Amino acid sequence: MATIDVTEDTFEQTVSGEGIVLVDAWASWCGPCRAFAPTFEKSSEQHEDVTFAKLDTEANQQLAAALEIQAIPTLMAFRDGIMVYRDAGALPPAALEDLIGQVKGLDMDEVRAQVAAQNAERDAQE
């Protein structure tokens, strides 16, 4: 599967569904973003069961601000609508493959339980 572009209108729908979505937040003027793009694209061709999405932070500045993206490229991984990874910086191919393997291997029942516990703790503090 090739990469898709996400915008302020399509981001939420793209990341909130079932399955794995990797989002590359980038900008055309960013050298490391341009260097990471071929790695991201090649990986998208090897993992047809994963959605690879690109978010142009210049064209979608409100969304980038809402996501609190402060450095690019920023890579985010969502699984079944839950953000399970987020970090700034371009990954080499082997590290991207390792990340995808880790996301695929997650026990989502355990992840959902952790999220519920964090939400309960936050609610108790408010």
C-alpha positions as CSV (number, residue, x, y, z in Angstrom):
1,M,0.0,0.0,0.0
2,A,1.4,3.4,-0.9
3,T,1.3,6.3,1.6
4,I,-1.8,8.5,1.9
5,D,-2.0,12.1,2.8
6,V,-4.0,13.1,5.8
7,T,-5.4,16.6,6.5
8,E,-7.3,18.3,9.3
9,D,-10.5,16.9,7.7
10,T,-9.3,13.3,7.4
11,F,-6.8,12.7,10.3
12,E,-9.2,11.7,13.1
13,Q,-11.1,9.3,10.8
14,T,-7.8,7.8,9.6
15,V,-6.3,7.1,13.0
16,S,-9.4,6.2,15.0
17,G,-10.3,3.0,13.1
18,E,-9.2,-0.5,13.7
19,G,-5.7,-1.6,12.7
20,I,-2.3,0.1,12.6
21,V,-1.7,3.6,11.3
22,L,1.7,5.2,11.1
23,V,1.7,9.0,10.6
24,D,4.8,10.9,9.4
25,A,4.4,14.6,10.3
26,W,6.7,16.5,7.9
27,A,7.3,19.7,5.9
28,S,8.7,20.2,2.4
29,W,11.5,22.5,3.7
30,C,12.7,19.9,6.2
31,G,15.9,18.1,5.1
32,P,15.5,15.1,7.6
33,C,11.9,14.8,6.5
34,R,12.9,14.5,2.8
35,A,15.6,12.0,3.8
36,F,13.1,9.8,5.7
37,A,10.4,9.9,3.0
38,P,11.9,7.0,0.9
39,T,12.3,4.8,4.0
40,F,8.7,5.5,4.9
41,E,7.5,4.8,1.4
42,K,9.4,1.6,1.0
43,S,8.1,0.3,4.3
44,S,4.6,1.1,3.2
45,E,5.1,-1.2,0.2
46,Q,6.3,-4.1,2.5
47,H,3.4,-3.8,5.1
48,E,0.1,-3.8,3.2
49,D,-1.7,-4.5,6.5
50,V,-0.6,-1.1,7.9
51,T,-1.8,2.4,6.8
52,F,1.0,4.8,6.2
53,A,-0.1,8.4,6.3
54,K,1.8,11.6,5.7
55,L,0.8,14.9,7.5
56,D,2.1,18.0,5.9
57,T,2.5,20.3,8.9
58,E,2.7,23.4,6.8
59,A,-0.6,22.8,5.1
60,N,-2.3,21.6,8.3
61,Q,-0.9,24.0,10.9
62,Q,-3.9,23.9,13.2
63,L,-3.7,20.1,13.4
64,A,0.0,20.2,13.9
65,A,-0.5,22.6,16.8
66,A,-3.3,20.5,18.3
67,L,-1.0,17.4,18.1
68,E,1.7,19.5,19.8
69,I,4.2,18.7,17.1
70,Q,7.3,20.7,17.9
71,A,10.0,19.0,15.8
72,I,9.8,17.3,12.5
73,P,9.8,14.7,11.3
74,T,7.6,13.3,14.0
75,L,6.4,9.7,13.7
76,M,3.3,8.6,15.4
77,A,1.9,5.0,15.6
78,F,-1.8,4.3,16.3
79,R,-3.3,0.9,16.8
80,D,-7.1,0.5,17.1
81,G,-7.4,4.2,17.6
82,I,-4.9,4.5,20.5
83,M,-1.6,6.3,20.0
84,V,1.0,3.8,21.1
85,Y,4.2,5.6,19.9
86,R,5.3,9.1,19.2
87,D,8.8,10.4,18.7
88,A,10.6,13.1,16.7
89,G,13.4,12.2,14.3
90,A,13.9,10.2,11.2
91,L,14.3,6.4,11.8
92,P,16.7,4.3,9.8
93,P,15.0,1.4,7.9
94,A,15.9,-1.3,10.5
95,A,14.5,0.8,13.4
96,L,11.3,1.5,11.5
97,E,10.9,-2.2,10.8
98,D,11.5,-2.9,14.5
99,L,8.9,-0.3,15.5
100,I,6.3,-1.8,13.2
101,G,7.0,-5.3,14.6
102,Q,6.6,-4.0,18.1
103,V,3.3,-2.3,17.3
104,K,2.0,-5.4,15.6
105,G,3.0,-7.5,18.7
106,L,1.2,-5.4,21.2
107,D,-1.4,-7.0,23.4
108,M,-4.2,-4.5,22.9
109,D,-6.3,-5.7,25.8
110,E,-3.3,-4.8,28.0
111,V,-2.9,-1.5,26.3
112,R,-6.6,-0.7,26.7
113,A,-6.4,-1.6,30.4
114,Q,-3.4,0.7,30.9
115,V,-5.2,3.6,29.2
116,A,-8.3,3.0,31.3
117,A,-6.1,3.0,34.5
118,Q,-4.4,6.3,33.4
119,N,-7.7,7.9,32.7
120,A,-9.1,6.8,36.0
121,E,-6.0,8.2,37.8
122,R,-6.2,11.5,36.0
123,D,-10.0,11.8,36.7
124,A,-9.3,11.1,40.4
125,Q,-6.8,14.0,40.5
126,E,-9.1,16.5,39.0
